Amino acid sequence: MSKLRHPTLSAWQRDERGGYRAEINGWELRVKWQLAHDHERRGFKWEARQAGGAALHAEDVYEEIEVAMSDAEAVALPHGEVAPIAH
């Protein structure tokens, strides 16, 4: 039984740069593939920008895009709401 959150896949669309993007609750979310460089491993990273100017990004690199997407979505949840857990 997995304890990973599932992203809202229908919200995500492929962008012109080869990553994925979604707009949820006033946040623009992006997930992109990162090649290995310097001292970081390859994998997926997310970033989130709010219409008012707030910006957040992943500190870690994710092996699976679904996990990166669901963590990005968690940023856009209304205060107090909890993201669903996959079973």
C-alpha positions in Angstrom: 0.0 0.0 0.0 1.6 3.3 -1.1 1.5 6.4 1.1 2.3 8.7 -1.8 -0.1 11.5 -2.8 -1.6 11.3 -6.3 -1.5 14.4 -8.5 -4.6 15.8 -10.2 -3.3 14.6 -13.6 -6.2 16.2 -15.5 -4.9 19.6 -14.3 -1.4 19.1 -15.8 -0.5 19.9 -19.4 2.7 19.5 -21.3 4.4 22.8 -22.0 6.5 24.0 -24.9 9.7 23.3 -23.0 8.9 19.6 -22.4 7.9 20.0 -18.8 4.4 20.1 -17.3 2.4 22.9 -15.9 -0.9 23.5 -14.1 -2.8 26.4 -12.7 -4.5 25.6 -9.4 -6.1 28.0 -6.9 -4.2 31.0 -8.2 -0.8 29.2 -8.4 1.1 28.4 -11.6 2.8 25.1 -11.0 5.6 23.7 -13.2 7.5 20.4 -13.1 10.6 19.9 -15.3 13.3 17.3 -15.8 16.7 18.2 -14.6 19.9 16.6 -15.9 22.6 15.7 -13.5 25.0 18.6 -13.0 27.4 19.9 -10.3 26.5 17.9 -7.2 22.8 17.4 -8.0 21.4 14.2 -9.4 19.0 14.0 -12.3 15.3 13.9 -11.8 12.2 16.1 -11.6 11.9 19.5 -9.8 8.9 21.6 -9.3 8.3 25.4 -8.9 5.2 27.3 -7.9 4.4 31.0 -8.5 1.4 32.7 -7.1 -0.4 35.6 -8.9 0.6 38.0 -6.1 4.3 37.2 -6.5 5.1 34.5 -4.0 7.4 31.8 -5.4 8.4 28.4 -4.0 10.5 25.6 -5.5 11.5 22.0 -4.7 14.6 21.7 -2.6 15.0 18.0 -3.6 15.1 16.2 -6.9 12.3 13.6 -7.4 12.7 10.3 -9.1 9.0 10.1 -10.1 7.1 12.9 -11.8 3.9 12.0 -10.1 5.5 12.7 -6.7 6.9 16.0 -7.8 3.5 17.0 -9.2 1.6 16.1 -6.0 4.1 18.0 -3.9 3.7 21.0 -6.1 -0.1 20.7 -5.8 0.2 20.6 -2.0 1.5 24.2 -2.2 -1.6 25.3 -4.0 -4.1 23.8 -1.5 -6.3 26.1 0.4 -5.0 26.6 4.0 -5.9 23.6 6.2 -6.8 21.3 3.3 -4.8 18.0 3.1 -3.8 16.4 -0.2 -5.2 12.9 -0.8 -3.0 9.9 -0.1 -2.7 7.1 -2.7 -3.6 3.6 -1.6 
